[in-house]
Amino acid sequence: MDFKQAGLSLLSGWIIGVVFMATKLPAPVPPLMGLIGAAGVLLGGYCYEIIAKLVMKQ
């Protein structure tokens, strides 16, 4: 992932947040524990890639 993709994701999330608040709808995001779990999944994926590269080197 590069910074352009991350920036566009953040911008689109911001726009959706503004629209939902303007229309007085609840935010379409999971509770904090869901976000922490999703971050753990991403971290696990990155760690797998690093470990796989290290194992294939040897």
N, CA, C and O atoms as a Tripos MOL2 file, in Angstrom:
@<TRIPOS>MOLECULE
protein
  232   231    58     0     0
PROTEIN
NO_CHARGES

@<TRIPOS>ATOM
      1 N           0.8530   -1.1750    0.0000 N.3       1 MET1
      2 CA          0.0000    0.0000    0.0000 C.3       1 MET1
      3 C           0.8980    1.2370    0.0000 C.2       1 MET1
      4 O           1.8740    1.3100    0.7470 O.2       1 MET1
      5 N           0.5640    2.1750   -0.8210 N.am      2 ASP2
      6 CA          1.3470    3.4060   -0.8280 C.3       2 ASP2
      7 C           0.5530    4.5260   -0.1520 C.2       2 ASP2
      8 O          -0.5950    4.3440    0.2530 O.2       2 ASP2
      9 N           1.1940    5.6740   -0.0440 N.am      3 PHE3
     10 CA          0.5730    6.7890    0.6750 C.3       3 PHE3
     11 C          -0.6340    7.3450   -0.0720 C.2       3 PHE3
     12 O          -1.5550    7.8700    0.5520 O.2       3 PHE3
     13 N          -0.6420    7.2340   -1.4070 N.am      4 LYS4
     14 CA         -1.7800    7.7350   -2.1730 C.3       4 LYS4
     15 C          -3.0380    6.9390   -1.8280 C.2       4 LYS4
     16 O          -4.1020    7.5190   -1.6090 O.2       4 LYS4
     17 N          -2.9170    5.6110   -1.7780 N.am      5 GLN5
     18 CA         -4.0660    4.7690   -1.4270 C.3       5 GLN5
     19 C          -4.5360    5.0590   -0.0010 C.2       5 GLN5
     20 O          -5.7340    5.1580    0.2630 O.2       5 GLN5
     21 N          -3.5860    5.1920    0.9000 N.am      6 ALA6
     22 CA         -3.9490    5.4710    2.2980 C.3       6 ALA6
     23 C          -4.6420    6.8230    2.4080 C.2       6 ALA6
     24 O          -5.6280    6.9610    3.1320 O.2       6 ALA6
     25 N          -4.1350    7.8060    1.7020 N.am      7 GLY7
     26 CA         -4.7380    9.1370    1.7220 C.3       7 GLY7
     27 C          -6.1420    9.1380    1.1450 C.2       7 GLY7
     28 O          -7.0460    9.7660    1.6950 O.2       7 GLY7
     29 N          -6.3260    8.4240    0.0200 N.am      8 LEU8
     30 CA         -7.6610    8.3440   -0.5840 C.3       8 LEU8
     31 C          -8.6340    7.6040    0.3210 C.2       8 LEU8
     32 O          -9.8050    7.9730    0.4050 O.2       8 LEU8
     33 N          -8.1640    6.5710    0.9930 N.am      9 SER9
     34 CA         -9.0160    5.8380    1.9350 C.3       9 SER9
     35 C          -9.4350    6.7370    3.0910 C.2       9 SER9
     36 O         -10.5980    6.7440    3.4940 O.2       9 SER9
     37 N          -8.4880    7.4850    3.6160 N.am     10 LEU10
     38 CA         -8.7930    8.4000    4.7200 C.3      10 LEU10
     39 C          -9.7680    9.4890    4.2680 C.2      10 LEU10
     40 O         -10.7110    9.8200    4.9880 O.2      10 LEU10
     41 N          -9.5410   10.0370    3.0870 N.am     11 LEU11
     42 CA        -10.4250   11.0870    2.5640 C.3      11 LEU11
     43 C         -11.8340   10.5570    2.3360 C.2      11 LEU11
     44 O         -12.8100   11.2140    2.6990 O.2      11 LEU11
     45 N         -11.9500    9.3800    1.7420 N.am     12 SER12
     46 CA        -13.2840    8.8330    1.4910 C.3      12 SER12
     47 C         -13.9980    8.5170    2.8030 C.2      12 SER12
     48 O         -15.2030    8.7360    2.9220 O.2      12 SER12
     49 N         -13.2640    8.0090    3.7810 N.am     13 GLY13
     50 CA        -13.8590    7.7690    5.0960 C.3      13 GLY13
     51 C         -14.3310    9.0530    5.7510 C.2      13 GLY13
     52 O         -15.3810    9.0870    6.3910 O.2      13 GLY13
     53 N         -13.5510   10.1050    5.5860 N.am     14 TRP14
     54 CA        -13.9200   11.4110    6.1500 C.3      14 TRP14
     55 C         -15.2030   11.9260    5.5000 C.2      14 TRP14
     56 O         -16.0990   12.4190    6.1850 O.2      14 TRP14
     57 N         -15.2840   11.8080    4.1770 N.am     15 ILE15
     58 CA        -16.4760   12.2720    3.4520 C.3      15 ILE15
     59 C         -17.7060   11.4930    3.9110 C.2      15 ILE15
     60 O         -18.7600   12.0800    4.1520 O.2      15 ILE15
     61 N         -17.5740   10.1840    4.0330 N.am     16 ILE16
     62 CA        -18.7040    9.3640    4.4860 C.3      16 ILE16
     63 C         -19.1090    9.7510    5.9130 C.2      16 ILE16
     64 O         -20.2960    9.8170    6.2310 O.2      16 ILE16
     65 N         -18.1130   10.0070    6.7670 N.am     17 GLY17
     66 CA        -18.4140   10.4340    8.1340 C.3      17 GLY17
     67 C         -19.1850   11.7380    8.1770 C.2      17 GLY17
     68 O         -20.1260   11.8850    8.9570 O.2      17 GLY17
     69 N         -18.7870   12.6890    7.3380 N.am     18 VAL18
     70 CA        -19.4880   13.9830    7.2780 C.3      18 VAL18
     71 C         -20.9260   13.7850    6.7960 C.2      18 VAL18
     72 O         -21.8580   14.3500    7.3690 O.2      18 VAL18
     73 N         -21.1050   12.9880    5.7490 N.am     19 VAL19
     74 CA        -22.4510   12.7440    5.2130 C.3      19 VAL19
     75 C         -23.3340   12.0670    6.2670 C.2      19 VAL19
     76 O         -24.4870   12.4570    6.4500 O.2      19 VAL19
     77 N         -22.8070   11.0700    6.9490 N.am     20 PHE20
     78 CA        -23.6030   10.3650    7.9550 C.3      20 PHE20
     79 C         -23.9630   11.2870    9.1150 C.2      20 PHE20
     80 O         -25.0890   11.2330    9.6090 O.2      20 PHE20
     81 N         -23.0440   12.1210    9.5550 N.am     21 MET21
     82 CA        -23.3590   13.0370   10.6570 C.3      21 MET21
     83 C         -24.3470   14.1110   10.2090 C.2      21 MET21
     84 O         -25.2250   14.5060   10.9750 O.2      21 MET21
     85 N         -24.2050   14.5860    8.9660 N.am     22 ALA22
     86 CA        -25.1180   15.6150    8.4570 C.3      22 ALA22
     87 C         -26.5460   15.0800    8.3520 C.2      22 ALA22
     88 O         -27.5080   15.8230    8.5470 O.2      22 ALA22
     89 N         -26.6770   13.7950    8.0440 N.am     23 THR23
     90 CA        -28.0060   13.1950    7.9430 C.3      23 THR23
     91 C         -28.4530   12.5570    9.2580 C.2      23 THR23
     92 O         -29.5020   11.9160    9.3250 O.2      23 THR23
     93 N         -27.6490   12.7400   10.2940 N.am     24 LYS24
     94 CA        -27.9440   12.2520   11.6510 C.3      24 LYS24
     95 C         -28.1160   10.7270   11.7070 C.2      24 LYS24
     96 O         -28.9580   10.2110   12.4430 O.2      24 LYS24
     97 N         -27.3060   10.0230   10.9180 N.am     25 LEU25
     98 CA        -27.2880    8.5650   10.9430 C.3      25 LEU25
     99 C         -26.1250    8.1000   11.8060 C.2      25 LEU25
    100 O         -25.1310    8.8150   11.9320 O.2      25 LEU25
    101 N         -26.2270    6.9140   12.4060 N.am     26 PRO26
    102 CA        -25.0880    6.4040   13.1800 C.3      26 PRO26
    103 C         -23.9250    6.0760   12.2380 C.2      26 PRO26
    104 O         -24.1350    5.6660   11.0970 O.2      26 PRO26
    105 N         -22.7370    6.2570   12.7160 N.am     27 ALA27
    106 CA        -21.5440    5.9980   11.9100 C.3      27 ALA27
    107 C         -21.4560    4.5130   11.5610 C.2      27 ALA27
    108 O         -21.6740    3.6630   12.4250 O.2      27 ALA27
    109 N         -21.1350    4.1890   10.2920 N.am     28 PRO28
    110 CA        -21.0850    2.7870    9.8680 C.3      28 PRO28
    111 C         -19.7530    2.1250   10.1690 C.2      28 PRO28
    112 O         -19.1070    1.5900    9.2670 O.2      28 PRO28
    113 N         -19.3400    2.1550   11.4130 N.am     29 VAL29
    114 CA        -18.0630    1.5490   11.8010 C.3      29 VAL29
    115 C         -18.3020    0.5850   12.9550 C.2      29 VAL29
    116 O         -19.2260    0.7730   13.7460 O.2      29 VAL29
    117 N         -17.4750   -0.4380   13.0500 N.am     30 PRO30
    118 CA        -17.6390   -1.3720   14.1640 C.3      30 PRO30
    119 C         -17.1740   -0.7290   15.4740 C.2      30 PRO30
    120 O         -16.4940    0.2980   15.4570 O.2      30 PRO30
    121 N         -17.5340   -1.3230   16.5860 N.am     31 PRO31
    122 CA        -17.0460   -0.8190   17.8680 C.3      31 PRO31
    123 C         -15.5130   -0.8750   17.9300 C.2      31 PRO31
    124 O         -14.8700   -1.4700   17.0660 O.2      31 PRO31
    125 N         -14.9610   -0.2670   18.9270 N.am     32 LEU32
    126 CA        -13.5030   -0.1700   19.0630 C.3      32 LEU32
    127 C         -12.8360   -1.5410   19.0250 C.2      32 LEU32
    128 O         -11.7870   -1.6890   18.3970 O.2      32 LEU32
    129 N         -13.4070   -2.5330   19.6700 N.am     33 MET33
    130 CA        -12.7920   -3.8670   19.6790 C.3      33 MET33
    131 C         -12.7450   -4.4580   18.2740 C.2      33 MET33
    132 O         -11.8080   -5.1860   17.9440 O.2      33 MET33
    133 N         -13.7310   -4.1590   17.4480 N.am     34 GLY34
    134 CA        -13.7180   -4.6210   16.0600 C.3      34 GLY34
    135 C         -12.5840   -3.9830   15.2740 C.2      34 GLY34
    136 O         -11.9290   -4.6420   14.4680 O.2      34 GLY34
    137 N         -12.3580   -2.6970   15.5140 N.am     35 LEU35
    138 CA        -11.2570   -2.0040   14.8360 C.3      35 LEU35
    139 C          -9.9040   -2.5470   15.2880 C.2      35 LEU35
    140 O          -8.9930   -2.7030   14.4750 O.2      35 LEU35
    141 N          -9.7730   -2.8310   16.5700 N.am     36 ILE36
    142 CA         -8.5270   -3.4010   17.0810 C.3      36 ILE36
    143 C          -8.3050   -4.7960   16.4870 C.2      36 ILE36
    144 O          -7.1780   -5.1520   16.1430 O.2      36 ILE36
    145 N          -9.3660   -5.5750   16.3680 N.am     37 GLY37
    146 CA         -9.2600   -6.8940   15.7550 C.3      37 GLY37
    147 C          -8.8370   -6.8070   14.2940 C.2      37 GLY37
    148 O          -8.0140   -7.5990   13.8350 O.2      37 GLY37
    149 N          -9.3970   -5.8470   13.5620 N.am     38 ALA38
    150 CA         -9.0250   -5.6610   12.1600 C.3      38 ALA38
    151 C          -7.5610   -5.2510   12.0440 C.2      38 ALA38
    152 O          -6.8590   -5.7020   11.1390 O.2      38 ALA38
    153 N          -7.1050   -4.4080   12.9460 N.am     39 ALA39
    154 CA         -5.6930   -4.0170   12.9450 C.3      39 ALA39
    155 C          -4.8040   -5.2300   13.2140 C.2      39 ALA39
    156 O          -3.7270   -5.3520   12.6300 O.2      39 ALA39
    157 N          -5.2420   -6.1100   14.0810 N.am     40 GLY40
    158 CA         -4.4870   -7.3340   14.3600 C.3      40 GLY40
    159 C          -4.3900   -8.2320   13.1390 C.2      40 GLY40
    160 O          -3.3480   -8.8400   12.8920 O.2      40 GLY40
    161 N          -5.4670   -8.3170   12.3780 N.am     41 VAL41
    162 CA         -5.4550   -9.1180   11.1460 C.3      41 VAL41
    163 C          -4.4480   -8.5360   10.1570 C.2      41 VAL41
    164 O          -3.6740   -9.2770    9.5490 O.2      41 VAL41
    165 N          -4.4560   -7.2250    9.9940 N.am     42 LEU42
    166 CA         -3.4990   -6.5870    9.0870 C.3      42 LEU42
    167 C          -2.0660   -6.8090    9.5540 C.2      42 LEU42
    168 O          -1.1870   -7.1220    8.7510 O.2      42 LEU42
    169 N          -1.8340   -6.6480   10.8420 N.am     43 LEU43
    170 CA         -0.4910   -6.8380   11.3860 C.3      43 LEU43
    171 C          -0.0360   -8.2830   11.1880 C.2      43 LEU43
    172 O           1.1200   -8.5250   10.8410 O.2      43 LEU43
    173 N          -0.9220   -9.2260   11.4010 N.am     44 GLY44
    174 CA         -0.5860  -10.6250   11.1810 C.3      44 GLY44
    175 C          -0.2220  -10.9000    9.7280 C.2      44 GLY44
    176 O           0.7040  -11.6640    9.4550 O.2      44 GLY44
    177 N          -0.9380  -10.2890    8.8010 N.am     45 GLY45
    178 CA         -0.6360  -10.4520    7.3760 C.3      45 GLY45
    179 C           0.7270   -9.9000    7.0170 C.2      45 GLY45
    180 O           1.4770  -10.5180    6.2610 O.2      45 GLY45
    181 N           1.0470   -8.7320    7.5600 N.am     46 TYR46
    182 CA          2.3650   -8.1390    7.2890 C.3      46 TYR46
    183 C           3.4800   -8.9980    7.8810 C.2      46 TYR46
    184 O           4.5180   -9.1960    7.2500 O.2      46 TYR46
    185 N           3.2620   -9.5070    9.0880 N.am     47 CYS47
    186 CA          4.2730  -10.3620    9.7160 C.3      47 CYS47
    187 C           4.4770  -11.6400    8.9110 C.2      47 CYS47
    188 O           5.6090  -12.1010    8.7650 O.2      47 CYS47
    189 N           3.4070  -12.2120    8.3930 N.am     48 TYR48
    190 CA          3.5230  -13.4120    7.5690 C.3      48 TYR48
    191 C           4.3910  -13.1430    6.3400 C.2      48 TYR48
    192 O           5.2550  -13.9500    5.9960 O.2      48 TYR48
    193 N           4.1590  -12.0080    5.6790 N.am     49 GLU49
    194 CA          4.9540  -11.6740    4.4950 C.3      49 GLU49
    195 C           6.4410  -11.5590    4.8420 C.2      49 GLU49
    196 O           7.2940  -12.0440    4.0980 O.2      49 GLU49
    197 N           6.7440  -10.9270    5.9550 N.am     50 ILE50
    198 CA          8.1390  -10.7610    6.3660 C.3      50 ILE50
    199 C           8.7640  -12.1120    6.6870 C.2      50 ILE50
    200 O           9.8830  -12.3960    6.2610 O.2      50 ILE50
    201 N           8.0470  -12.9440    7.4340 N.am     51 ILE51
    202 CA          8.5670  -14.2600    7.8030 C.3      51 ILE51
    203 C           8.7420  -15.1310    6.5650 C.2      51 ILE51
    204 O           9.7360  -15.8480    6.4500 O.2      51 ILE51
    205 N           7.7910  -15.0780    5.6400 N.am     52 ALA52
    206 CA          7.9000  -15.8760    4.4170 C.3      52 ALA52
    207 C           9.1150  -15.4570    3.6010 C.2      52 ALA52
    208 O           9.8030  -16.3110    3.0420 O.2      52 ALA52
    209 N           9.3890  -14.1670    3.5220 N.am     53 LYS53
    210 CA         10.5600  -13.6840    2.7890 C.3      53 LYS53
    211 C          11.8500  -14.1600    3.4530 C.2      53 LYS53
    212 O          12.7950  -14.5480    2.7670 O.2      53 LYS53
    213 N          11.8930  -14.1330    4.7890 N.am     54 LEU54
    214 CA         13.0770  -14.5640    5.5120 C.3      54 LEU54
    215 C          13.3190  -16.0550    5.3310 C.2      54 LEU54
    216 O          14.4620  -16.4850    5.1750 O.2      54 LEU54
    217 N          12.2520  -16.8450    5.3510 N.am     55 VAL55
    218 CA         12.3820  -18.2900    5.2010 C.3      55 VAL55
    219 C          12.8130  -18.6450    3.7740 C.2      55 VAL55
    220 O          13.6290  -19.5450    3.5780 O.2      55 VAL55
    221 N          12.2730  -17.9500    2.7930 N.am     56 MET56
    222 CA         12.6230  -18.2480    1.3940 C.3      56 MET56
    223 C          14.0570  -17.8540    1.0600 C.2      56 MET56
    224 O          14.6600  -18.4230    0.1500 O.2      56 MET56
    225 N          14.6080  -16.8850    1.7890 N.am     57 LYS57
    226 CA         16.0070  -16.4640    1.5730 C.3      57 LYS57
    227 C          16.9790  -17.5890    1.9010 C.2      57 LYS57
    228 O          17.9930  -17.7590    1.2230 O.2      57 LYS57
    229 N          16.6750  -18.3440    2.9240 N.am     58 GLN58
    230 CA         17.6070  -19.3580    3.4150 C.3      58 GLN58
    231 C          17.5870  -20.5960    2.5970 C.2      58 GLN58
    232 O          18.3200  -21.5410    2.8880 O.2      58 GLN58
@<TRIPOS>BOND
     1     1     2 1
     2     2     3 1
     3     3     4 2
     4     3     5 am
     5     5     6 1
     6     6     7 1
     7     7     8 2
     8     7     9 am
     9     9    10 1
    10    10    11 1
    11    11    12 2
    12    11    13 am
    13    13    14 1
    14    14    15 1
    15    15    16 2
    16    15    17 am
    17    17    18 1
    18    18    19 1
    19    19    20 2
    20    19    21 am
    21    21    22 1
    22    22    23 1
    23    23    24 2
    24    23    25 am
    25    25    26 1
    26    26    27 1
    27    27    28 2
    28    27    29 am
    29    29    30 1
    30    30    31 1
    31    31    32 2
    32    31    33 am
    33    33    34 1
    34    34    35 1
    35    35    36 2
    36    35    37 am
    37    37    38 1
    38    38    39 1
    39    39    40 2
    40    39    41 am
    41    41    42 1
    42    42    43 1
    43    43    44 2
    44    43    45 am
    45    45    46 1
    46    46    47 1
    47    47    48 2
    48    47    49 am
    49    49    50 1
    50    50    51 1
    51    51    52 2
    52    51    53 am
    53    53    54 1
    54    54    55 1
    55    55    56 2
    56    55    57 am
    57    57    58 1
    58    58    59 1
    59    59    60 2
    60    59    61 am
    61    61    62 1
    62    62    63 1
    63    63    64 2
    64    63    65 am
    65    65    66 1
    66    66    67 1
    67    67    68 2
    68    67    69 am
    69    69    70 1
    70    70    71 1
    71    71    72 2
    72    71    73 am
    73    73    74 1
    74    74    75 1
    75    75    76 2
    76    75    77 am
    77    77    78 1
    78    78    79 1
    79    79    80 2
    80    79    81 am
    81    81    82 1
    82    82    83 1
    83    83    84 2
    84    83    85 am
    85    85    86 1
    86    86    87 1
    87    87    88 2
    88    87    89 am
    89    89    90 1
    90    90    91 1
    91    91    92 2
    92    91    93 am
    93    93    94 1
    94    94    95 1
    95    95    96 2
    96    95    97 am
    97    97    98 1
    98    98    99 1
    99    99   100 2
   100    99   101 am
   101   101   102 1
   102   102   103 1
   103   103   104 2
   104   103   105 am
   105   105   106 1
   106   106   107 1
   107   107   108 2
   108   107   109 am
   109   109   110 1
   110   110   111 1
   111   111   112 2
   112   111   113 am
   113   113   114 1
   114   114   115 1
   115   115   116 2
   116   115   117 am
   117   117   118 1
   118   118   119 1
   119   119   120 2
   120   119   121 am
   121   121   122 1
   122   122   123 1
   123   123   124 2
   124   123   125 am
   125   125   126 1
   126   126   127 1
   127   127   128 2
   128   127   129 am
   129   129   130 1
   130   130   131 1
   131   131   132 2
   132   131   133 am
   133   133   134 1
   134   134   135 1
   135   135   136 2
   136   135   137 am
   137   137   138 1
   138   138   139 1
   139   139   140 2
   140   139   141 am
   141   141   142 1
   142   142   143 1
   143   143   144 2
   144   143   145 am
   145   145   146 1
   146   146   147 1
   147   147   148 2
   148   147   149 am
   149   149   150 1
   150   150   151 1
   151   151   152 2
   152   151   153 am
   153   153   154 1
   154   154   155 1
   155   155   156 2
   156   155   157 am
   157   157   158 1
   158   158   159 1
   159   159   160 2
   160   159   161 am
   161   161   162 1
   162   162   163 1
   163   163   164 2
   164   163   165 am
   165   165   166 1
   166   166   167 1
   167   167   168 2
   168   167   169 am
   169   169   170 1
   170   170   171 1
   171   171   172 2
   172   171   173 am
   173   173   174 1
   174   174   175 1
   175   175   176 2
   176   175   177 am
   177   177   178 1
   178   178   179 1
   179   179   180 2
   180   179   181 am
   181   181   182 1
   182   182   183 1
   183   183   184 2
   184   183   185 am
   185   185   186 1
   186   186   187 1
   187   187   188 2
   188   187   189 am
   189   189   190 1
   190   190   191 1
   191   191   192 2
   192   191   193 am
   193   193   194 1
   194   194   195 1
   195   195   196 2
   196   195   197 am
   197   197   198 1
   198   198   199 1
   199   199   200 2
   200   199   201 am
   201   201   202 1
   202   202   203 1
   203   203   204 2
   204   203   205 am
   205   205   206 1
   206   206   207 1
   207   207   208 2
   208   207   209 am
   209   209   210 1
   210   210   211 1
   211   211   212 2
   212   211   213 am
   213   213   214 1
   214   214   215 1
   215   215   216 2
   216   215   217 am
   217   217   218 1
   218   218   219 1
   219   219   220 2
   220   219   221 am
   221   221   222 1
   222   222   223 1
   223   223   224 2
   224   223   225 am
   225   225   226 1
   226   226   227 1
   227   227   228 2
   228   227   229 am
   229   229   230 1
   230   230   231 1
   231   231   232 2
@<TRIPOS>SUBSTRUCTURE
     1 MET1         2 RESIDUE 1 A MET
     2 ASP2         6 RESIDUE 1 A ASP
     3 PHE3        10 RESIDUE 1 A PHE
     4 LYS4        14 RESIDUE 1 A LYS
     5 GLN5        18 RESIDUE 1 A GLN
     6 ALA6        22 RESIDUE 1 A ALA
     7 GLY7        26 RESIDUE 1 A GLY
     8 LEU8        30 RESIDUE 1 A LEU
     9 SER9        34 RESIDUE 1 A SER
    10 LEU10       38 RESIDUE 1 A LEU
    11 LEU11       42 RESIDUE 1 A LEU
    12 SER12       46 RESIDUE 1 A SER
    13 GLY13       50 RESIDUE 1 A GLY
    14 TRP14       54 RESIDUE 1 A TRP
    15 ILE15       58 RESIDUE 1 A ILE
    16 ILE16       62 RESIDUE 1 A ILE
    17 GLY17       66 RESIDUE 1 A GLY
    18 VAL18       70 RESIDUE 1 A VAL
    19 VAL19       74 RESIDUE 1 A VAL
    20 PHE20       78 RESIDUE 1 A PHE
    21 MET21       82 RESIDUE 1 A MET
    22 ALA22       86 RESIDUE 1 A ALA
    23 THR23       90 RESIDUE 1 A THR
    24 LYS24       94 RESIDUE 1 A LYS
    25 LEU25       98 RESIDUE 1 A LEU
    26 PRO26      102 RESIDUE 1 A PRO
    27 ALA27      106 RESIDUE 1 A ALA
    28 PRO28      110 RESIDUE 1 A PRO
    29 VAL29      114 RESIDUE 1 A VAL
    30 PRO30      118 RESIDUE 1 A PRO
    31 PRO31      122 RESIDUE 1 A PRO
    32 LEU32      126 RESIDUE 1 A LEU
    33 MET33      130 RESIDUE 1 A MET
    34 GLY34      134 RESIDUE 1 A GLY
    35 LEU35      138 RESIDUE 1 A LEU
    36 ILE36      142 RESIDUE 1 A ILE
    37 GLY37      146 RESIDUE 1 A GLY
    38 ALA38      150 RESIDUE 1 A ALA
    39 ALA39      154 RESIDUE 1 A ALA
    40 GLY40      158 RESIDUE 1 A GLY
    41 VAL41      162 RESIDUE 1 A VAL
    42 LEU42      166 RESIDUE 1 A LEU
    43 LEU43      170 RESIDUE 1 A LEU
    44 GLY44      174 RESIDUE 1 A GLY
    45 GLY45      178 RESIDUE 1 A GLY
    46 TYR46      182 RESIDUE 1 A TYR
    47 CYS47      186 RESIDUE 1 A CYS
    48 TYR48      190 RESIDUE 1 A TYR
    49 GLU49      194 RESIDUE 1 A GLU
    50 ILE50      198 RESIDUE 1 A ILE
    51 ILE51      202 RESIDUE 1 A ILE
    52 ALA52      206 RESIDUE 1 A ALA
    53 LYS53      210 RESIDUE 1 A LYS
    54 LEU54      214 RESIDUE 1 A LEU
    55 VAL55      218 RESIDUE 1 A VAL
    56 MET56      222 RESIDUE 1 A MET
    57 LYS57      226 RESIDUE 1 A LYS
    58 GLN58      230 RESIDUE 1 A GLN
